[in-house]
Amino acid sequence: MHIPDGFLDAKTVLVTAGLSAVGLGTALRQARLHMPRRSVPMMGLAAAFVFVAQMLNFPVAAGTSGHLVGAALVAVLLGPAAAVIVISAVLIVQCLLFADGGLSALGANIFNMALVGSVAGYAIYAVMHKVFPSPRGRLAAVAFSSWCATVLAAVCCAGELAWSGTVPWAAVLPAMTGVHMLIGLGEAVITAMVIAALDRIGFAELPTGLAARPGGFLVYGLLLALGLALFVAPFASPWPDGLEKVAFMLGFAHKAASHSTAVAWAGGLSTAAAFVCSWGLAGWLVPAQRAEGKR
């Protein structure tokens, strides 16, 4: 769903950049005021995991692939403000170091995946989990909210393409929502499996343990993410993702700027960069939060 350069016109680029700046600024302020110290290492690890997960395309149907967005997953684990920051950091690193998503479309990609995916996904999860508070209800809420977050982000992407005059709304909306309804099923399964695994090892107590001795878990987690980026990502599904498939179907794929990258080395370096970026940003936010607590 990463929009490349060339798909959006100037007005859409400017509006989405403004919306994303306001949304990210709000998330930074919320994190600065309320984020606990134990979330600092988790934000770095979440960024590394999401970055790698987005490299691992899985086949969907009819020559189309999809990948985890991860916004709802991070929102459930760390809250919507932290999720906006983590997904934004991942998208920025992908754009600048991995050429995944255009620089001019960075605001749109942050709005769709970081803002809409995180906030809408968390809101749906919170409401559904309140209605169904059991462990099984929690997993159902996780799965459904992650599916909804993927589809809603695709709807926003379709609206941006239509508003830019790239493709008519009547054509792009059913195409984008249809394919991302399928991709969202993969997102739902992966998200629910991750949450179930973390719940099984006692994730409720995990952040406290990380705050006390973060070294071991973080090192193992980062090494796992780097290993996946270096050795698994090059063999991910080569089929086009949902947006690329729609672009070919509706005849506007030629508008995208082309980039060539070496998957293994770029993926490994970018995974480390995403980890360092998010952890560094969280580390900057927490002292400010502690200072405010002393007033």
C-alpha positions as CSV (number, residue, x, y, z in Angstrom):
1,M,0.0,0.0,0.0
2,H,3.1,2.2,-0.2
3,I,2.2,5.0,-2.7
4,P,5.2,5.8,-4.9
5,D,6.1,9.1,-6.4
6,G,4.0,10.1,-9.4
7,F,0.6,8.8,-8.3
8,L,-0.5,11.9,-6.3
9,D,-0.9,15.5,-7.5
10,A,0.4,18.6,-5.6
11,K,-2.7,19.4,-3.7
12,T,-3.1,15.8,-2.4
13,V,0.6,15.7,-1.4
14,L,0.3,19.0,0.5
15,V,-2.9,18.2,2.3
16,T,-1.9,14.7,3.4
17,A,1.5,16.1,4.5
18,G,-0.3,18.7,6.6
19,L,-2.6,16.1,8.1
20,S,0.2,13.7,8.9
21,A,2.3,16.5,10.5
22,V,-0.6,17.4,12.8
23,G,-1.3,13.7,13.6
24,L,2.3,12.8,14.3
25,G,2.8,16.0,16.3
26,T,-0.2,15.1,18.4
27,A,1.1,11.5,19.0
28,L,4.5,12.9,20.0
29,R,2.9,15.2,22.5
30,Q,0.7,12.4,24.0
31,A,3.8,10.2,24.2
32,R,5.8,13.0,25.8
33,L,3.2,13.4,28.5
34,H,2.0,9.8,29.1
35,M,4.4,7.2,27.8
36,P,5.9,5.0,30.6
37,R,9.6,4.4,30.6
38,R,9.2,0.7,30.1
39,S,7.8,1.4,26.6
40,V,11.1,2.8,25.3
41,P,12.8,-0.6,24.4
42,M,9.5,-2.0,23.2
43,M,9.0,0.8,20.7
44,G,12.4,0.1,19.2
45,L,11.7,-3.6,19.0
46,A,8.2,-3.0,17.6
47,A,9.7,-0.8,14.8
48,A,12.3,-3.5,13.8
49,F,9.6,-6.2,13.8
50,V,7.1,-4.2,11.7
51,F,9.8,-3.2,9.3
52,V,10.8,-6.8,8.7
53,A,7.2,-8.0,8.6
54,Q,6.4,-5.4,5.9
55,M,9.2,-6.9,3.7
56,L,7.7,-10.4,3.9
57,N,5.0,-10.4,1.2
58,F,2.6,-13.4,1.3
59,P,0.6,-14.5,-1.7
60,V,-3.1,-13.7,-1.6
61,A,-4.8,-14.6,-4.9
62,A,-4.7,-14.1,-8.6
63,G,-1.0,-13.1,-8.7
64,T,-1.4,-10.6,-5.8
65,S,0.6,-10.4,-2.6
66,G,0.2,-8.6,0.7
67,H,2.2,-7.8,3.8
68,L,1.6,-6.9,7.4
69,V,1.0,-3.2,8.1
70,G,1.3,-3.7,11.8
71,A,-0.5,-0.5,12.9
72,A,-3.2,-2.3,14.8
73,L,-0.7,-4.7,16.3
74,V,1.5,-2.0,17.8
75,A,-1.6,0.0,18.9
76,V,-2.9,-2.9,20.9
77,L,0.5,-3.5,22.5
78,L,1.7,0.0,23.2
79,G,-1.3,2.3,22.6
80,P,-2.3,4.4,19.6
81,A,0.1,7.3,20.1
82,A,3.1,5.0,20.3
83,A,1.8,3.1,17.2
84,V,1.6,6.3,15.2
85,I,5.2,7.1,16.1
86,V,6.5,3.6,15.4
87,I,4.7,3.1,12.1
88,S,5.7,6.7,11.0
89,A,9.4,5.9,11.8
90,V,9.2,2.7,9.8
91,L,7.7,4.5,6.8
92,I,10.3,7.3,6.9
93,V,13.2,4.8,7.0
94,Q,11.6,2.7,4.2
95,C,11.2,5.8,2.1
96,L,14.7,7.3,2.7
97,L,16.8,4.2,2.8
98,F,14.8,1.5,1.1
99,A,13.0,3.5,-1.6
100,D,9.7,1.9,-0.6
101,G,7.1,4.6,-1.0
102,G,7.8,7.9,-2.6
103,L,9.2,11.0,-0.8
104,S,6.4,13.2,-2.2
105,A,3.8,10.6,-1.0
106,L,5.3,10.1,2.4
107,G,2.6,12.3,4.0
108,A,-0.1,10.2,2.4
109,N,1.5,6.9,3.4
110,I,1.9,8.1,7.0
111,F,-1.7,9.3,7.1
112,N,-3.1,6.0,5.7
113,M,-1.0,3.4,7.5
114,A,0.3,5.2,10.7
115,L,-2.6,7.5,11.5
116,V,-5.7,5.8,10.1
117,G,-4.4,2.3,10.7
118,S,-3.3,2.9,14.3
119,V,-6.1,5.2,15.6
120,A,-9.0,3.4,13.8
121,G,-7.6,0.0,14.6
122,Y,-7.2,0.8,18.3
123,A,-10.7,2.4,18.5
124,I,-12.3,-0.7,17.0
125,Y,-10.3,-3.0,19.2
126,A,-11.1,-1.1,22.4
127,V,-14.9,-1.1,21.7
128,M,-15.0,-4.8,20.7
129,H,-12.8,-5.9,23.6
130,K,-15.1,-4.0,26.0
131,V,-18.1,-5.9,24.6
132,F,-16.2,-9.2,24.6
133,P,-13.7,-9.1,27.5
134,S,-12.8,-12.8,27.6
135,P,-9.4,-14.0,26.3
136,R,-11.1,-15.4,23.2
137,G,-12.9,-12.1,22.7
138,R,-9.6,-10.2,23.0
139,L,-8.1,-12.2,20.1
140,A,-11.3,-11.8,18.1
141,A,-11.1,-8.0,18.7
142,V,-7.4,-8.0,17.7
143,A,-8.1,-9.9,14.4
144,F,-11.2,-7.8,13.4
145,S,-9.6,-4.5,14.3
146,S,-6.5,-5.3,12.3
147,W,-8.6,-6.3,9.3
148,C,-10.6,-3.1,9.5
149,A,-7.5,-1.0,9.8
150,T,-6.1,-2.5,6.6
151,V,-9.3,-1.9,4.7
152,L,-9.8,1.6,6.0
153,A,-6.2,2.5,5.0
154,A,-6.9,1.2,1.5
155,V,-10.1,3.3,1.3
156,C,-8.1,6.4,2.2
157,C,-5.5,5.5,-0.4
158,A,-8.2,5.1,-3.0
159,G,-9.6,8.5,-2.1
160,E,-6.2,10.1,-2.5
161,L,-5.7,8.5,-5.9
162,A,-9.2,9.6,-7.1
163,W,-8.7,13.2,-5.7
164,S,-5.5,13.4,-7.6
165,G,-7.2,12.5,-10.8
166,T,-5.0,9.5,-11.2
167,V,-7.9,7.1,-11.6
168,P,-11.8,7.5,-11.2
169,W,-13.3,6.9,-7.8
170,A,-15.8,4.4,-9.1
171,A,-13.0,2.2,-10.4
172,V,-10.4,2.5,-7.7
173,L,-12.6,2.1,-4.6
174,P,-13.9,-1.4,-5.4
175,A,-10.5,-2.5,-6.7
176,M,-8.6,-1.3,-3.6
177,T,-11.1,-2.4,-1.1
178,G,-11.6,-5.8,-2.7
179,V,-8.0,-6.8,-2.8
180,H,-7.3,-5.4,0.7
181,M,-10.2,-7.3,2.2
182,L,-8.2,-10.4,1.2
183,I,-4.9,-8.9,2.4
184,G,-6.6,-7.9,5.6
185,L,-7.3,-11.6,6.4
186,G,-3.6,-12.2,6.4
187,E,-3.0,-9.2,8.6
188,A,-5.7,-10.4,11.0
189,V,-4.2,-13.9,11.2
190,I,-0.7,-12.7,11.8
191,T,-1.7,-10.1,14.3
192,A,-3.8,-12.5,16.3
193,M,-1.0,-15.1,16.3
194,V,1.5,-12.5,17.6
195,I,-0.8,-11.3,20.4
196,A,-1.7,-14.9,21.3
197,A,2.0,-15.8,21.5
198,L,2.8,-12.8,23.7
199,D,-0.1,-13.5,25.9
200,R,1.0,-17.1,26.3
201,I,4.4,-16.0,27.7
202,G,2.9,-13.4,30.0
203,F,3.2,-10.2,28.1
204,A,1.4,-8.3,30.9
205,E,4.5,-8.7,33.0
206,L,7.0,-8.4,30.1
207,P,7.4,-4.6,29.9
208,T,8.4,-4.4,33.6
209,G,11.0,-7.1,33.0
210,L,12.3,-5.3,30.0
211,A,12.6,-2.1,32.0
212,A,14.7,-3.9,34.6
213,R,16.9,-5.9,32.2
214,P,16.2,-5.1,28.6
215,G,19.4,-6.5,27.2
216,G,18.7,-10.1,26.6
217,F,15.2,-9.9,25.1
218,L,16.0,-6.9,22.9
219,V,19.2,-8.5,21.6
220,Y,17.4,-11.7,20.7
221,G,14.5,-9.9,19.2
222,L,16.6,-7.6,17.1
223,L,18.8,-10.5,15.9
224,L,15.7,-12.4,14.9
225,A,14.4,-9.3,12.9
226,L,17.8,-8.9,11.2
227,G,18.0,-12.6,10.3
228,L,14.5,-12.4,8.7
229,A,15.5,-9.3,6.8
230,L,18.7,-10.8,5.5
231,F,17.8,-14.4,4.8
232,V,14.0,-14.6,4.4
233,A,12.9,-11.3,2.8
234,P,14.8,-12.0,-0.5
235,F,12.5,-15.0,-0.9
236,A,9.2,-13.3,-0.1
237,S,6.4,-13.5,-2.7
238,P,7.5,-11.6,-5.9
239,W,3.9,-10.9,-6.9
240,P,2.8,-7.3,-6.8
241,D,1.1,-6.0,-3.7
242,G,-2.4,-4.7,-3.5
243,L,-1.8,-1.2,-4.8
244,E,0.6,-2.4,-7.5
245,K,-1.9,-4.9,-8.7
246,V,-4.7,-2.3,-8.8
247,A,-2.3,0.1,-10.7
248,F,-1.6,-2.5,-13.3
249,M,-5.3,-3.4,-13.6
250,L,-6.5,0.2,-14.0
251,G,-3.6,1.3,-16.2
252,F,-1.8,3.9,-14.1
253,A,1.3,1.9,-13.0
254,H,3.5,3.7,-15.5
255,K,3.2,6.9,-13.5
256,A,5.3,5.5,-10.7
257,A,9.0,6.3,-10.4
258,S,11.1,3.2,-10.6
259,H,13.8,2.3,-8.0
260,S,16.2,-0.6,-7.7
261,T,17.5,-1.9,-4.4
262,A,19.5,-4.8,-3.0
263,V,17.0,-6.5,-0.7
264,A,19.3,-8.2,1.7
265,W,21.8,-5.5,2.6
266,A,19.2,-2.7,2.4
267,G,16.8,-4.6,4.5
268,G,19.3,-5.4,7.2
269,L,20.6,-1.9,7.5
270,S,17.1,-0.4,7.4
271,T,15.8,-2.8,10.1
272,A,18.6,-1.6,12.4
273,A,17.9,2.0,11.4
274,A,14.2,1.6,12.2
275,F,15.1,0.1,15.6
276,V,17.6,2.8,16.5
277,C,15.3,5.6,15.3
278,S,12.3,4.5,17.3
279,W,14.3,3.7,20.5
280,G,16.2,7.0,20.2
281,L,13.0,9.0,19.8
282,A,11.3,7.2,22.7
283,G,14.3,7.8,24.8
284,W,14.1,11.5,24.1
285,L,10.4,11.6,25.0
286,V,10.7,9.8,28.3
287,P,13.0,12.2,30.2
288,A,10.6,15.0,29.2
289,Q,7.7,13.0,30.6
290,R,9.6,12.4,33.9
291,A,10.5,16.1,34.1
292,E,6.9,17.1,33.8
293,G,6.1,14.6,36.6
294,K,8.4,16.4,39.0
295,R,6.5,19.7,38.6
